[in-house]
């Protein structure tokens, strides 16, 4: 079992927050978003909890095709979905690199 980095967890968590925030802005339920994105509701719920499944502790890592579908349903670009998550990922990666240099 491979070790999951803090940056990977932050990436999944920040993406989840962005998706939740956008869904709330549109006044949609999880079920509505999942249905419109042609996703299983359980899979969508896991994404909002930043998890890949209910058993493991792995962070979610959605396919590009899933992100494209979600962006259409959430009326935004894939860039909008990922922008904050990528910035946080890079921030944590930098901090981790600085800690290991010490």
KESEVO-354336 format. One record per residue: residue number from 1; residue in one letter; x, z, y of N, C-alpha, C in turn. Coordinates in pm, 1 decimal, decimal comma, padded with zeros to 6 digits. Layout:
 drenmar nufi       nu       nw       nv      cau      caw      cav       cu       cw       cv
     NUM    a        X        Z        Y        X        Z        Y        X        Z        Y
...
This chain:
 drenmar nufi       nu       nw       nv      cau      caw      cav       cu       cw       cv
       1    x  00084,3  00000,0 -00117,7  00000,0  00000,0  00000,0  00089,2  00000,0  00124,6
       2    x  00067,5 -00095,0  00211,4  00154,0 -00104,9  00329,0  00109,1 -00007,9  00437,9
       3    x  00205,4  00033,3  00516,0  00177,0  00125,4  00625,8  00117,9  00047,8  00743,3
       4    x  00016,2  00105,5  00802,8 -00050,4  00044,0  00917,2  00011,4  00101,6  01044,2
       5    x  00050,5  00014,7  01135,1  00111,7  00061,8  01259,1  00006,0  00114,5  01355,7
       6    x  00051,1  00199,0  01445,1 -00037,9  00250,9  01549,0 -00090,1  00136,0  01635,0
       7    x -00006,6  00037,4  01660,1 -00048,2 -00078,2  01740,8 -00163,1 -00153,4  01674,3
       8    x -00159,7 -00166,7  01541,2 -00268,4 -00234,4  01469,6 -00398,7 -00156,5  01481,9
       9    x -00388,0 -00025,2  01474,3 -00508,0  00058,5  01488,2 -00565,3  00047,9  01630,3
      10    x -00477,5  00048,8  01728,2 -00520,6  00037,4  01868,2 -00584,5 -00099,3  01892,7
      11    x -00528,0 -00203,3  01836,4 -00584,1 -00337,8  01849,8 -00728,0 -00340,9  01798,3
      12    x -00749,5 -00289,2  01677,4 -00883,3 -00288,9  01617,5 -00979,7 -00202,2  01697,3
      13    x -00933,1 -00086,6  01740,1 -01017,6  00006,3  01815,3 -01058,9 -00051,1  01950,6
      14    x -00965,4 -00112,6  02019,4 -00995,7 -00169,6  02151,0 -01087,6 -00290,5  02138,2
      15    x -01065,8 -00372,9  02037,4 -01155,8 -00485,5  02012,9 -01296,8 -00434,5  01984,2
      16    x -01306,9 -00329,9  01903,4 -01438,0 -00271,8  01871,5 -01509,1 -00225,0  01998,5
      17    x -01436,3 -00157,3  02085,7 -01496,3 -00109,5  02211,2 -01544,1 -00225,5  02298,1
      18    x -01467,1 -00332,5  02300,8 -01505,5 -00449,9  02379,2 -01633,3 -00512,4  02324,1
      19    x -01641,3 -00524,7  02193,5 -01759,9 -00583,1  02130,1 -01882,5 -00495,8  02155,4
      20    x -01866,1 -00366,0  02140,2 -01978,1 -00273,0  02164,2 -02024,0 -00282,5  02309,5
      21    x -01928,0 -00278,9  02401,4 -01961,7 -00284,9  02544,1 -02038,4 -00413,5  02576,4
      22    x -01991,3 -00525,6  02525,1 -02056,5 -00653,9  02552,6 -02196,1 -00658,0  02490,2
      23    x -02210,1 -00606,1  02369,7 -02341,2 -00602,5  02303,5 -02439,2 -00520,2  02385,2
      24    x -02394,3 -00405,5  02434,0 -02480,4 -00320,4  02517,0 -02518,6 -00389,9  02647,3
      25    x -02423,6 -00459,0  02709,1 -02452,1 -00532,0  02833,4 -02563,5 -00634,3  02813,4
      26    x -02568,7 -00692,5  02694,3 -02670,1 -00793,9  02664,0 -02799,0 -00733,1  02608,5
      27    x -02796,8 -00602,1  02583,4 -02915,1 -00535,0  02531,0 -02949,4 -00574,8  02388,5
      28    x -02847,6 -00607,8  02310,1 -02870,4 -00650,2  02171,8 -02839,5 -00537,2  02075,0
      29    x -02905,6 -00540,9  01960,7 -02877,5 -00445,5  01853,8 -02765,8 -00501,4  01766,0
      30    x -02709,0 -00415,0  01683,4 -02608,6 -00460,4  01587,7 -02668,6 -00566,5  01496,1
      31    x -02789,9 -00542,5  01453,1 -02855,4 -00636,5  01362,6 -02875,1 -00773,4  01428,4
      32    x -02914,5 -00774,7  01554,5 -02932,2 -00901,9  01625,6 -02801,2 -00979,1  01634,4
      33    x -02694,6 -00909,8  01671,6 -02564,6 -00976,6  01684,2 -02520,0 -01029,9  01548,6
      34    x -02530,8 -00947,9  01446,1 -02489,4 -00990,5  01311,9 -02568,9 -01112,8  01266,7
      35    x -02698,6 -01109,7  01286,3 -02784,4 -01220,8  01245,2 -02748,7 -01348,5  01321,3
      36    x -02735,0 -01337,9  01452,4 -02703,1 -01455,0  01534,5 -02563,6 -01510,0  01505,1
      37    x -02471,1 -01422,9  01465,9 -02334,3 -01465,4  01434,1 -02320,0 -01504,3  01287,3
      38    x -02431,9 -01500,0  01214,8 -02433,1 -01533,5  01072,1 -02335,8 -01446,4  00993,6
      39    x -02341,3 -01316,7  01024,1 -02255,9 -01218,0  00958,2 -02342,5 -01118,1  00883,7
      40    x -02285,8 -01059,0  00782,0 -02350,8 -00947,6  00715,4 -02354,1 -00829,9  00813,1
      41    x -02466,2 -00761,9  00822,7 -02479,3 -00650,6  00917,9 -02375,3 -00542,1  00890,4
      42    x -02351,8 -00512,8  00763,4 -02252,8 -00411,6  00727,1 -02113,6 -00450,6  00777,7
      43    x -02078,6 -00577,0  00761,9 -01948,3 -00625,0  00809,3 -01936,9 -00608,8  00961,1
      44    x -02044,6 -00641,3  01031,3 -02043,4 -00625,9  01176,6 -02029,0 -00478,8  01215,4
      45    x -02102,0 -00391,5  01147,9 -02092,7 -00247,8  01177,3 -01950,8 -00197,4  01155,4
      46    x -01886,9 -00243,9  01050,1 -01748,4 -00203,9  01024,8 -01657,3 -00247,9  01139,1
      47    x -01679,9 -00367,8  01191,4 -01599,2 -00414,5  01305,3 -01616,6 -00321,9  01424,8
      48    x -01739,7 -00276,4  01448,2 -01763,9 -00185,5  01560,8 -01701,4 -00048,3  01537,1
      49    x -01670,7 -00017,9  01412,2 -01602,3  00107,8  01380,1 -01452,6  00085,2  01358,6
      50    x -01406,9 -00037,3  01386,5 -01264,4 -00074,0  01377,8 -01208,2 -00058,5  01236,9
      51    x -01293,3 -00080,7  01137,0 -01249,2 -00064,4  00998,1 -01273,1 -00192,1  00919,0
      52    x -01186,3 -00216,0  00820,5 -01201,8 -00335,0  00736,8 -01303,5 -00312,9  00625,6
      53    x -01314,7 -00188,4  00579,3 -01415,6 -00154,0  00479,4 -01439,9 -00003,9  00483,5
      54    x -01536,4  00042,0  00406,1 -01574,0  00184,0  00410,1 -01481,8  00272,9  00327,3
      55    x -01409,2  00215,0  00233,4 -01326,7  00295,1  00142,8 -01185,5  00318,8  00195,1
      56    x -01124,4  00213,8  00244,4 -00985,5  00227,8  00289,6 -00981,1  00268,5  00436,2
      57    x -00864,4  00299,5  00480,0 -00845,5  00337,6  00619,8 -00780,7  00223,6  00698,7
      58    x -00795,6  00101,1  00648,6 -00736,3 -00013,6  00716,1 -00817,6 -00053,0  00838,9
      59    x -00749,6 -00089,0  00946,5 -00821,8 -00134,7  01066,1 -00880,6 -00273,7  01042,4
      60    x -00985,4 -00304,5  01116,0 -01046,0 -00437,1  01101,6 -00948,5 -00543,7  01150,1
      61    x -00959,2 -00659,6  01089,7 -00874,2 -00772,8  01124,5 -00957,5 -00899,1  01103,9
      62    x -01052,9 -00923,9  01196,2 -01146,4 -01034,9  01176,2 -01079,1 -01171,8  01182,6
      63    x -01138,7 -01265,1  01109,9 -01092,4 -01403,7  01112,1 -01120,2 -01465,2  01249,2
      64    x -01044,2 -01566,7  01280,7 -01065,6 -01637,8  01406,2 -01206,8 -01696,2  01410,8
      65    x -01254,2 -01748,2  01298,7 -01389,5 -01805,5  01295,7 -01495,2 -01699,8  01326,7
      66    x -01472,1 -01577,3  01283,1 -01564,5 -01467,4  01313,1 -01562,7 -01436,9  01462,3
      67    x -01444,6 -01434,2  01521,1 -01433,3 -01408,3  01665,0 -01499,5 -01519,1  01747,0
      68    x -01487,9 -01641,5  01701,0 -01552,0 -01753,3  01771,3 -01703,5 -01737,4  01767,2
      69    x -01757,6 -01705,8  01650,2 -01902,7 -01685,2  01637,9 -01948,8 -01569,7  01725,9
      70    x -01874,4 -01459,8  01723,1 -01911,3 -01344,1  01805,2 -01906,2 -01377,3  01953,6
      71    x -01806,4 -01452,2  01994,1 -01795,7 -01485,9  02136,5 -01916,5 -01566,5  02182,5
      72    x -01965,3 -01654,5  02097,8 -02083,7 -01733,6  02133,1 -02206,4 -01644,2  02145,6
      73    x -02224,0 -01554,3  02048,4 -02339,8 -01464,1  02049,0 -02332,1 -01366,8  02166,4
      74    x -02211,4 -01321,6  02198,4 -02193,3 -01224,4  02306,2 -02171,8 -01292,6  02441,9
      75    x -02186,7 -01423,7  02444,3 -02181,7 -01502,9  02567,3 -02053,6 -01478,0  02647,6
      76    x -01940,6 -01491,3  02578,0 -01810,0 -01475,6  02641,9 -01709,7 -01560,0  02564,1
      77    x -01588,3 -01564,6  02610,9 -01485,0 -01640,3  02539,8 -01412,6 -01549,6  02439,9
      78    x -01343,6 -01612,2  02346,0 -01259,8 -01535,6  02253,2 -01154,4 -01460,4  02334,2
      79    x -01103,4 -01524,1  02437,5 -01006,2 -01458,8  02525,7 -01064,7 -01330,2  02583,9
      80    x -01191,0 -01335,3  02627,7 -01256,5 -01215,6  02681,7 -01262,5 -01104,1  02577,5
      81    x -01288,3 -01141,1  02452,5 -01295,4 -01040,6  02345,9 -01159,1 -00978,0  02318,7
      82    x -01054,0 -01058,4  02327,1 -00921,2 -01012,6  02285,0 -00829,4 -00964,8  02396,9
      83    x -00858,9 -00998,4  02519,6 -00767,3 -00971,4  02630,7 -00722,9 -00825,2  02637,4
      84    x -00816,4 -00734,2  02645,6 -00782,4 -00591,9  02656,1 -00715,1 -00541,1  02528,5
      85    x -00763,9 -00587,2  02413,5 -00706,8 -00543,9  02285,8 -00561,0 -00586,8  02273,5
      86    x -00531,5 -00708,9  02313,1 -00393,0 -00757,3  02307,0 -00302,6 -00682,1  02404,0
      87    x -00353,7 -00651,8  02521,4 -00274,7 -00575,9  02619,3 -00242,2 -00436,6  02565,0
      88    x -00339,7 -00372,9  02503,7 -00316,9 -00239,6  02446,2 -00220,2 -00246,4  02328,8
      89    x -00233,2 -00348,7  02246,3 -00143,0 -00368,9  02132,8  00001,4 -00379,4  02182,6
      90    x  00022,4 -00463,0  02282,5  00157,2 -00481,5  02337,0  00210,5 -00353,5  02400,1
      91    x  00123,6 -00277,9  02467,3  00164,6 -00151,3  02528,8  00213,4 -00053,5  02422,0
      92    x  00138,3 -00040,8  02313,8  00175,9  00051,9  02206,5  00302,1  00003,7  02135,5
      93    x  00315,2 -00125,6  02116,8  00436,9 -00180,5  02055,7  00560,0 -00146,1  02140,4
      94    x  00548,4 -00160,5  02273,6  00660,2 -00127,2  02363,6  00695,8  00021,0  02353,8
      95    x  00592,6  00106,8  02356,3  00616,8  00250,9  02347,2  00683,1  00287,9  02215,5
      96    x  00638,7  00226,1  02108,2  00696,4  00252,5  01976,3  00842,3  00209,0  01972,8
      97    x  00871,2  00093,5  02029,1  01009,3  00043,8  02032,9  01098,2  00136,4  02115,5
      98    x  01045,3  00186,8  02226,4  01122,4  00279,0  02310,9  01151,7  00408,8  02237,1
      99    x  01053,9  00458,6  02161,6  01072,8  00582,7  02085,3  01178,7  00566,1  01977,8
     100    x  01181,7  00450,8  01912,7  01278,4  00430,4  01805,2  01420,4  00411,0  01858,5
     101    x  01434,1  00370,9  01985,7  01566,2  00355,0  02046,7  01630,9  00489,4  02076,2
     102    x  01549,3  00590,9  02094,2  01602,3  00723,1  02132,3  01671,3  00791,5  02019,5
